[in-house]
Amino acid sequence: MLAFLSRSERLQNRMFRGSHTFRSLVPVTAACLLLLLSLPAHAKNTPPPRTEVHAQHFVVLTDAPEKRGREVAVRLEQMRSVFAGLLMRTRLNMSEPVTVLALKDDQKYLSMAPVRNGHPISAPGFLLSEADRAFIVLNVSDAEPWRGIGHDFAHLLLDFNYPPTQPWFDEGLAEYFSSLRLTDTYAQIGGDPTADLSYKEQVYGSGAKPSSTELLNGQAWLPLADLFTMQPVSSAADPAKSAPLFYAESWIVMHYLLNKELLPQAGTYFDLVQNQKLPEGEAIEKAFGMPPAKFEENIKSYFQSLNAAAGQGMAKQFTAPLNPDDIGMSSTEFPDADARALMGDIMARQAEHHDQGVRDLQALTGGSADNAAAHRALAWDYLQKKDFEKATEELGTAAELDQKNPWLRYYLAVLKFRMAQATGQPIQGLANMMQDLKAVLDWYPEFGEAYNMLAMARVEGGGPNSALDAIRAALKLNPRNQQYVCNLGRVYMEGKKFEAARAVFERLKSSGDPEVAAEASSQLAEMGTTQKYGTTRRETPPASSTSAAGLSAPSAASSATNTSPATAGESSHAKQSGSDEKSETKTAAKKPEFPPATGPIEFLKGKVVSVDCSHSPSATVTVVSGKKTLTLHTEDYKSLLVIGADKFACDWSGQPVAINYRASGKTTGDLVSVEVQ
C-alpha cells in the first residue's frame, strides 16, 4: 500500500510546477464538469451530451439544442434567487459543487433514473447529493423538468444556508418551494404542492393520493404540538396515513409564516426550543405572542380563507427575480468521452445502477483513448469501499493523463484523509495534502469539506489556531453538519480552549447522530485527563457520516513528532513540516492579528519587498505593485500553493511574483497562491 502511495506522491510533486497559475475562479459548477463520467452500454450508439452552457452559478451539460440548455440554466438561477428571497438572504452558499445534466432522450434519462418499486421514477428530474458533490439530472423532453427537483433542491440549499431546525420547518419550506412555477417574466409560488404528484414521486411515492388541500379539508389535523415534535414517518403510528398529512400540514404552516412575514419569529422559536430547551408550547407562546391553541386556530382560519377563494388565493404571482437578459451565459462543446464518463459516474453512485456504471467507466479506460475522468470516478468508487490500493492506482493513472485537474488534487487529499481515518495513524504526506486542499479552495472557495479536511490536517500538524479558522469556514458553509461541529470541539481541545470544547460536546452528546453522540461523550470523559496533563489522546477517528462531514481526521497530538516522515518523492518543504508546525502553539500569543479576509480572490503582479516568518509557520509578505503596497498574510506558508519554485522562501527580496489573494482591506489580505516569475 505504501508503495502505491509513494507513487501518487511522486506524481503529485510534478503537478503545478510550470508557469500556469489560477488567475480566475471557475464558475460554481464548471469545476464539477472536469470529473465528467459514462454512458450506459445499451445507449452508446446515441450521440452523448455535447454542449456546456455556462451561467453565473450553474453549468449545464446537455444533448438538447443549446437554446434548451440555456433555458435550464435560467430556471435554476431563478430558483436559487427565489429561495434566497424566502430566507431573506442576499447570497446563498453552495457547500459542494453541483453538476447539471439535461437529457433530451426519455430512454437515456430512464436508464439513469432512481428505481422505485422495481421501476424508474416518472418524475422528470432527480437530485443526487453525494459526499463530494451533487448532481442534478433533468429530462428536458418534459416541459418543466426543473419542477421535479424543487423539493430536494430546497433541502440542499437549507443544509448549506440555515441552522438546524425541526422536520416540520424543513419539509414545510421544501413543499412550499416545490410549488414554484417559472417563466422568463414572472413566477408563481404557494399553490398546492401536490397538484401534480408526478413531480413529487421521490417524496410521496407513486399512485393516486389525495392532494394536500383535500387532506386538510377531509380529516382532523395533527395537533400543532405533535406536528412540531414528530418525524415525518418513523414516529407516526400509521406512516402510510400520517406522512401525507404531516407534509400537508407542514406546508400550510409554512405558507402562513411566510405570507404573514413571521419567519424571524420562527427563528426565535428554534432558539428557545433547541438552545434554551424550553417546551414547545412555551416556546410558541414566547416566540409568536400567543398560546399554541390560538396559534393553531389562526393557521386553520388562514387555510379556510384561502380555501374559500377556491384555491386562487393560495398562489402568489410576482415578477421573475431574473430574466434571461440578466444572466450572462456562454456555451462550449464538450468531449464525448467525458460526457459518457459523467453518466457512468452518476450511475455508479446508485445501488440499482452501480455495476453497469462501473462497467461503463472501465470501458473508457486503457488503450489510446484512456480517459482521466473515468479513472477519477473509479477511484472515488474504490474510496467508498476503502480499497485504498486500487484508489491509489486509479488516481496515479489519472495524474499521468491530466495532472492539473483540481478534482485529482481533491481526491488525493481524501485518500490520505481516509487512510488515516481507517488506520488511526497520522496522515501520510501531510504537507502535500494541505497544499492540495489550498489549491482546491482556490478553485472552488465554497467547498465545505475541503475546509473541514484542512482543519483536521492543521490539527495534525500542530496548528490549532489556523485549524480554528478552517473549521469555522466549514461550518459557515454547512451549518447543519454535526460532524463539523464535533470537529470544532476537537480543534478547541487541541488549542487548550477547554471550556469552549466542553460546551460543544455537551450539546452534541444528545445528538441524533449516534456516532457524533458517542464521540462527544467520549471526549467529555477524557477531558479531565487532557486538561490536567495537556495532551490529547490518539485514536481511530469516528466513522463517516452520510455526508462529507464524516471524513474526520484522527485526533492529533499537538507535538509534530507524531507526524509520520515524508513519503518518498515528497518535496523538501514537506519533510520539514513537522518542525515548522511545532512553533505555532508557542508563538500564537505574540502573533499579530489580521482582519478576516472576506473579499473576492484578486490577482496582481509585483515584487516582494520583504517576508516576515518570525511567527512560523505563518508569514507576512509585503508586495509592491505600481504605486500600491500590499501586506498579505498566510497562516501556513509551507502549505501555500507556490508555482515556479520548490517552496516558499522567507528570504525573498525584490522577487517578481504573480499573486492570487483574498482581500481583507484596501491594502491587506490573505495569500492564496504565489507564482515566482
N, C-alpha and C positions, 0 to 999 in steps of 0.2 A: 504493500500500500504506500509506504514512504517513497518507494522508487517512482511510483506514478505521480505522487505529489511533487516530488522534486522536478520531474519533467515539466509539469504545469508551471512551476515557479520559474524554470528557466525560460519557458516560452513567454511567461508574463513579463519577465525583465526586459525582453526585447520590444515590448509594446510602448508606444508613445515616446520613443527616443528621437524621432525625427523632428522636422520643423513644424509639424501640424500642432495646432492648439485649438481648444474650444473657444471660439470667438463670438459665438452667438448661441442662444439656447434653442434646442429643438422644440417645436410646439408640443403641448402637453402629451398628445398621443402619438406623434410621429415617432417618438422613441420606441414605443411598443412594436411598431411595424418592422423594426430591424430584426426582430426574432421570428418572422412570419413562418408559419409551419404547414400540412399535406392534404391533398385532395383524395377522397375515397377511391379505392381501386376501380369500382364499377362506374365511376363518373369521370375517369381520367381522359376520356375522349372528348369531353365537353370543355370548351375553352375556359380556363380558370380566370379569376378576377384579374383585371389588368390596370385599373385606374385608381390612383390615390387622389382624394380630394382633401386639401388642407384648409382648415378653418382655424379660428383663434384657439379653441380648446380641444378640438377633435380632428382626427384624420380618419377618413372613411375609405376603405378599400372595397371596390365594387366591380362586378362584371356587368352591371347595368349601364345604360348610357350615362355619360358624365353629368347631364342635367339632373338625373335622378339621384346620383351620388351627392350633388350639391344640395338638393332638397333635403336629404337625410341629414347632412351637416347642419343646415339651417335649423331644422326642427330640434336637433339635440342641443344646439346653442340656445334656442328659445326655451327648451325645457329647463336647462341649467339656470337661465336667468329668472324664470318664473319661480323656481324653487328657492333661489336666493331671496326673492321678494317675500315669499311666505315666511322665511326665517328672519326677515328684516336684516339681511346681511348685504354688505356692499361687494363682498367677494366670497367665493367658496373654495375650500381646499379639495384637492383630489389626491389622496394619500398614496395611490398606486396608479401606474399608467393604465390607460384604457385603450383597447384595440377595437375598432368598429369594422365589422364585415357585413356588407349589404349584398345579398344574393338575389338574382332575378329569377332563378330557376327553382320551382317547387321541389323537385326531386333532390336537387343538391342540398337545399335547406333541410328537408326532412331527413336526409342521410346523416345530418349532424345534430338534429334537434334532440332535446331530452326525451326519454321514453317514460310514459306514464301508463300503467296497467297494460303493458305489452305493446303500446302504440306510440308513435311520435306525437308530441303535443300539437294541437291545432292552432295555438296562438302563433301569430306571425313574427314573434321575436322572443329572444331569451337573453338573460344576462348571467354570465358565469363569473363569479368573483372568486379569485384564487389567492394563494398566499403571496404571489409575486406580482400579479396584475389582474385586470378584469377584462372580460370580452363581452361585447355587445354584438349579437348576430341577428340580422333582420332579413325577413323575406319580403323584398320590395315588390313582389308581384301583388301584395296586398296594398290597398290604398293608403293606410295609415299604420305601417308596421311598428312605428315607434311607440304606439299605444300599448303594444304587447310587453314592453319593458318598464312602463311607468311606475308600477308598484315597487318592483325590485330596484329600479334606479333611485327612487326616493329613499329606500333603506340604505343604499350605498352612500348617498350624499349625507344622510343623517349620521351614519357611522363616522364620517370624516369631518363633520361640522357642528355637532350638537352633543352636549354632555349626555350621559346615560339617563334614560327615563324608564317609565313603566310601559308594558306592552300596549296598553290601550292608546297611548300617545303615538307610539311609532306606527302601529297599524292604522290608526285613525288618519294620521297625516299621509301615510302611503296610499290609503284608499282615496282620500280627497284629491291627492295629486294625480292619481291614475285616471281621474275623470277628465283630465286636461285634453282639450281639442285645439288644434293649431292650424292657422293658415298664414300666408305671408303678411297679412294686415291686421288680423285680430285673433284673440284667444278666448277660450271659454273654459271655465272650471267650476266645479261644485255640483254637477249633476250626479244622478245615481251612478255610482261606480260599477254596478253590476248590470247596467242596461245591456251590455253585450258581453256575456260571460266567456266568449271565445278568446277575449283578450286577457282573461283572468284565470286561465286554467291552472297556472302554477300555484295560485292561491286557493282556489275552491275545488279544483278537480273538474272533470268533465261531467256532462249530463245536465238535464233540466233542473233548475233550482229557482226558488222564488228570489226576486230582486231584493235589495236592501230596503227599499221603500215598502214593498209588500211584507217583508218580515216585521218591520217596525209598526206597520198598521195591523198586522194579523195576530200577534201574540204578545204576551206580557214581556215587558223589558226586564233585563237583568237589573237588580238594584245597583245603584251607582257605586256603593261601597264595594260590591262584589266585582263590578266591572273594573274598578281601579286597582284591584288586587289579584285578579286572575290571570293565568296564562291562556292564550287563545284556544289551546286544545288540551294540554296534559292535565290541567287541574279541573276540567269540566267533567261532570258526571256522565254526560252523554255527548262526546265530542261531535258526532255526526249531526246532532241537532243544535248544539250550543255554539260551535265555532262560527257558522254563518251569522248568528245573532251577535256574537262578540264583535265581528268585523263591522256589521251594520251599525251597531250602537256606538262603537268607537268612531266610525265615520261621522255620525251626526253630532257627537260631542265635539269633534274637531271642527266640523262645519260651523257650529255655534261659536266656539272660541275664536276662530279666525275672522268670522264676519262681525262679531261683536268686539273685535280687537282686544281680546283677553289673553293673548299669548304671553305677555310679560307676567300676568298673574299665574299662569300655568308654571312659569319658571320659578316663581316664589313657592308654589305648592311643592314642586320637586325638591327644592332646598329644605323645606320643612319636613318632608317625609324621609328623604334619603340622607340628609346630613344631620338634621336635628332630631330625627327619629320620632316625630310626632305621629299619632294615629291618623289614618286617612281622613276620618270625619273632622277632627280638629284642624287638620291642615287645610281642608277645603274651606272651612269657615273662616280661617285667618287669611287665606290667600284670595278668596273670591268675595269675602264680605257677606256671606250668607250660610246658613246651615245646609248640610247635604240634601235634606228633603226639599228645601226651596230651590237649590241649585238644580236638582233633578227635575223639579216641576217646570222651571224656566226652560230647560232644554227640551222637554216634551212639548211645551207650548210653542217653542220656536219651530220644532218639526211640524206641528199641526198647522202653523201659519204658512209654511212652505207647501205643505200638502194641499191646503185649501186652494192654492193657486194652480192646482193640477200639475205640480212639478215645475211650472215656469219660473217660480221664484228661487229654485234651488241653484241653478247655474247662473254664474255671473260672467258677462261678456265684457271684454276690455281690449284696448289697443295692444297688439302684439308688442312685447318689450323690445324685440329686434325684428328687422326685416332683412331680406337678402342684401339690400344696399348697405346695411350697417355692418355686414360681416365680410371682411376681406377674405377671399378664397383663391386658391390656385390649384392646379392639378398636374400630375405627372404620371407617366407609365410606370408599371411595377412588374418586376420579373416574374415569369410564370412559376418557376421553381419555388421562389419564396412564398408566392401566394398559395401554392399547393401545400407547402410546409405549414403555413398558418392553419389551414383546415385540419391537417393531421394533428397539430398540437391541440387544437380545441377538442378534437375527438378523443385524443389520448387522455385528456383530463376528466372524461366522463366514464364512469364504470361500464355503462352499457356499450360504449363505442371504443373503449380503451385499446383492445387488442388490434382492431382494424386501424386505429390511428397510429399505433406503433409500427405496424407493418408498412403503412404508407410512408412514414418517416424513414424507415430503414431502406425503402426503395429509392429514396432520394440521396442516399449516401454511397460512397465508393465510386470508383471509376473517374472519368474525366469530368463528369458533371456533379461531382461531390458538392453537397450543399451545406454551408456552415450553419444556416438557421435550423436545419433538420438535426444536426449534431447537438446544437444547444438545447433543442426541445427534448431530445433523447436524454441528455444529461440531466435535465430537470426531472424527467420521469424516474431516472435512477436515484436521484436525490430523495425523492419521496419514498423510495424503497430502502433507503440507507445503504445502497450499493455504491460505496464511495469510490472503489477502484474503477468501476465502469463509468461512473460520472466523470472521474478524472480523465479517463481515456477520451471520452467524447469531447470534453472541453479542450483537451490538448489538440485534437484534430481540428476543432472549430477555430482555435487560435492560429493554427497553421494556415487555414483558409481565409480568415478575416480577423486580424489581430486587433483592429481598432474599434470593434463593436462594443458599445457600452454594456450590452446585456452579458457579454462574455465576462467583463470585469465584475459585474454584479454576481453572476453565478459562481465565479471563483471565490468571491468573498463568502457566499452562502456555503460553499463546500467546506471551507476552513471552519466556519462557524458551527456547522452541523457535525463535523467530525469531532470538534471539541465537546460539543453537547453530548454526543453519543458515548464518548470515552471518558469524560470527566478530566481530560488532560488539557494543558494550556493550548491556546490557539497556535497552530503552526504557521509560520510566515506572517507574524502579527503586523509588522510594519508595512508589508506589501498589501495586506488586507485593508489596512486603514487608507493607504494610498488609493486602492481600487474604489473604496467607498466614497472618498472625496471626489474622485473623477465621476462616479455615478451621480452624486448630488450636484455636481456642476452641470451634468447633462439633464437631470430631472430633479429640480430643487425641492419638490414636494414629496419625495419618496420617504414615507414614514418609517418603513422597515430598514432602509439604509441608515437612517439616523439612529434607530434602535441598535442595530449591529455595531455602528460606530461607537455608541456609548459603551457597550459592553467590551469592545476592543480596547477602548481607552481605560476602562477599569482594569482590564487585564494588564495593560502596560503601566499602571500606576499613576494615571492621570484623572483623579475623581472630579476635579474642577471642570475640565473640558468635557468629561463624560456627562456632567450635570447639564451643560448647555445642550448636548446632543439629545439626551433623553427627554428634556423639556420640549425640544423641537419635535421629536416623535409624537409626544402627547398632544401638542398643539395641532398636529396634522391628523391625529387619530385619537380623539379624547375618550373613546369608549373602550379602548384596548386595555384590558385589565392586566395583561402580562407586561405592558409598558409601564403601568402604574407600579407593579411589583418590582420591575427593574429600577424604577425611580427610587424605591426604598433601598434597594441594594446599592445604588450609587451613593445615597445618603450614608449608608453604613460604611462604605469604603472611605468617604470623606470625613468619617467620625462625627457626623451630624446625627447623633443617636436619637434625639427626641423627635426630629423630623421623620426619621426612619420608623420609629415606633408608631407615630400617628398613621403613617401609610399602612403598615402591616396590621394595625388594629382594625382599620376599615376593611382590609382585604380578607381577614380571617373568616368572615362570614360570606365571602364571595360565592356566587352561584357556580363559578368555575371551580371544580374540586381540586384541580392541580394548583391553581392560584391560591386557594384557601389553605391547602396543605403547605405550600411554600411559605405563606405568610405566618402560619402557626409555627413552623419550624424556625423561621428567622426570629420570631419573638422569643422562642425558647432558648435560642443561642445568644440572644442579645446581651444578656448579663455577662456571660463569659467574654464575648467580643469586646464589650465596653471596658471590662476590668483589665484584660490583657492586651488590648489594642490590636488584635489580629482577627481576621475573618477566616471562616472555615472554607476549605476547598471541597467541593462535592460535585457529583454528576448533576448538571443543571436540570430544571424542570422540563418535562416533555413538551412537545409542540402543542399549541392550541390549534383551533381550526383555522385561524388566520395567520398572517405573517408574524403576529405577535409572539407565537410560540418559539421563534428562533432565538431562544435566550442563551446567552453565553454562560460558561461556568462562572461561579463566584471566584474572584481572583484575589490573591493576596496583594496587598499594596506594594510589597517588595518585588522589584523586577527580577529578582533571582529566580522566581517561579516561572518566568517566561522561558520557553524552550529555546535552544540555539537556533539560529537561522538555518533554513534548509539549504541544500546545495543549490548554487546558482543564484541566490538572492543577492541584491546589490549591497554594497558596503554599509549604506545607511541603515539597512535592516539589521545588520549584525551588531551595530552599536546602539540599537533602540532601547535595549534593556537598561543600560546605564543612564541614558538620557532621560528615560521615563521616571527614574527614581527621584529626580530633583524636584518634580512638580509639587509634591506634598511638602517639601522642605521650604520652598520659596513662595508658596501661594500667598502667605500673609503679606509679603512685601511686594508682590507683583502689582503693577499699576492696573487700574480699572479701565476698561474700554467700553464705550457705549455699544449696545446691541446693534448689529448690522441688520436692518430690515429692508433696505432698498434693493432694487433690481441689480443683477450682475452687470457690471460695466467693463469696458475694455480700454486700455491705453498703452501707448509705447512711451518709454522714457529711460532714465538712467537711475540706478540705485546709488544714492548718496552714502547711506550708512545702514548697517544692520546691527540691532541690539539683541544679543542672545543671552543676556545676563540672567534671565529667568528661564533658562532652558527647561523643557522643550518649546516654550513659547518664544516668539521672536517678533520684533517690531522693525519694519522696513521703511525707510524714508526714500521716496521716489520723486524725482523731478521730471515733469513733462511740460515743456514750454515754460510758461510763467507760473505753472501750478505745481505746488509741492504737496504731496500726499503722505500721510502717516498710516501705514497699513499693518495689520496685526494678524498673526496666526497663532493659535493655541498649541500647535504641534508641527513644527517645521519639518521634522523628519518624515511625516506622512503627507506633507503638502505635495501636490502634483507639480513636478519640475520636469520641464521638457528642454532638451538640448544640453543637459548636463547630468552627471551621475547623481548629484544630490544638491540640496540646498547648502549654501556656503555662508557662514556667519562673517566672513571677511570680504564679502563683495563690496567694492567701492568703484564707482564710475562704470559699473557693468551695464551695458544696454540690455533692456528686457522688454518683453511684451507681457502684460499682466491682465488677468481677469480678477475682479474684486467686487465684493458686495458693499455698497456704501452704507456707512452709519452716520455720516455728516458730510459737510461740504468738502472737508479735507481729510476725512478719516474713513476707515473701512476694514473689512476682513478679506484677507487674501484667499482666492480660490485656486489660482494656478499661476505659475511663473514660467515663461519661455525665455531662455537665455539666447540672446541674439548673436 
